[in-house]
Amino acid sequence: MITTVDVNEKQLAEAMRITGAKSKREAIALGLQELIDREKRRRIYALRGSAPDFEAAPRRRRPA
C-alpha cells in the first residue's frame, strides 16, 4: 500500500542511524512495530490484578 506521509527528516535520519535500518521504509516499519508492541504491553500491564479470583491452570512437568 502506498501512502504519502510528511516525516521530519532529522528524526528519520536519527532513527535509521540508531536502529541500523537500511531504508526509510524499514525505519518506519520498525517504528510502527515498536509502537504496536508498546501498546500491547501497556494493555496487558493494565490487566494486572483485574481478576483476583483467577486460578492459573496447573503446569505440566516434564518426565525426568
C-alpha positions in Angstrom: 0.0 0.0 0.0 1.4 3.4 -0.9 0.8 6.3 1.4 2.3 9.7 1.4 3.4 10.9 4.8 5.2 14.1 5.9 8.1 12.9 8.1 10.7 15.0 10.0 13.9 14.2 8.1 16.2 14.7 11.1 14.1 12.3 13.2 14.0 9.8 10.4 17.8 10.0 9.9 18.4 9.5 13.6 16.0 6.6 13.7 17.8 5.0 10.8 21.2 5.6 12.4 20.2 4.3 15.8 18.3 1.2 14.6 20.6 0.4 11.7 17.7 0.5 9.3 18.9 0.4 5.7 16.0 2.3 4.2 13.3 4.8 5.2 10.7 2.1 4.7 12.5 -0.2 7.2 12.9 2.5 9.8 9.2 3.4 9.6 8.2 -0.3 9.8 10.4 -0.7 12.9 8.9 2.4 14.5 5.3 1.2 13.8 6.1 -2.3 15.2 7.6 -0.8 18.3 4.5 1.4 18.8 2.3 -1.6 18.4 4.4 -3.7 20.8 4.4 -0.9 23.4 0.7 -0.5 23.3 0.1 -4.3 23.7 2.4 -4.3 26.7 0.6 -1.4 28.2 -2.8 -3.1 27.8 -1.5 -6.3 29.3 0.0 -4.5 32.2 -3.3 -2.6 32.8 -5.0 -6.0 33.3 -2.6 -6.9 36.2 -4.7 -7.7 39.2 -8.0 -7.3 37.5 -9.0 -11.0 38.2 -8.3 -11.6 41.9 -10.1 -14.9 42.0 -8.3 -16.3 38.9 -6.5 -19.6 39.4 -3.8 -20.4 37.0 -4.0 -23.7 35.2 -1.7 -26.4 36.6 1.5 -26.7 34.7 2.8 -29.9 33.3 6.1 -31.2 34.4 8.4 -33.0 32.0 9.2 -36.5 32.9 12.8 -36.8 34.3 
